[in-house]
Amino acid sequence: MNDIRYGLRFGAMVMLCIVLTLTSCRTTRQQRSDAKGLVQEMLADPEARDVSGRFSVTYGSQGPLTIKARMQWNNYIHLSYSALGLLEVAAVDLLPRGVVIANRINGTYTEVSYSDIPYLDGVKVDFRTVQGLLWDRMFVYGESDNASAAGHLDLLLNDKKNGTRIFSDDVSDFRFELDEAGRVSGISKNTLLYKASMRYSFPEAPNAANMPSQASLSMNFGTKSVSARLRYSGFAPVKGAGDGRIDISSLSRIPLSDMLSIIRKYL
């Protein structure tokens, strides 16, 4: 029962992480970027476009849960939880067109667009947003062309003492902090309702997939706060072909409302 609870809680947690990017609040554009080369570099496709590894996820006092990940740049992000590392209990596919959640316990799945997820209707969150958060890259909502995306990013702060640069996009007002090595070390967004931030740590020596070693997510809703930590483990380029996405051919599709009712039983 605990494995079922953890697996379905994992599905709920992934949806929560998407919801944490709620609402779009703009700031006034202060100056055009004078670091276009750096922006284009952080918008460009990563060298390793197809990687696999594991996340060790701690959410509040829950966890850690070991989540298996397969991520294909601009294609899909597949996350799964297995009981005792053997039997897959739950899986989530984040796709350009939407989200697929599979419950292996009762053989069901649901598929929805990002705008159909509760609280996200009309909010500027898409696949590239989630992809950027997990991959620690810059992104601009609705822009798949890197040159067009670069035109929406402005340099707000250039601290020459420590090499830190902060950029903001004029579409959904995410802010990106780049360290002296030119890596995205933090992503944040502030609105009247909440403050959200993602901070990254990096290994001393770059790993095979050039991924962070850890990401810490924090949210503040007035006096309430939520936090989660993701530890990256064993990420490396995938060798050989293969599709890591959920095979829904043997699953029965159910409405999102029914899947949420199942998930709530295990929260």
Order of alpha helices (4+ residues) and beta strands (2+ residues): alpha-alpha-beta-beta-beta-beta-beta-beta-alpha-alpha-beta-beta-beta-beta-beta-beta-beta-beta-alpha
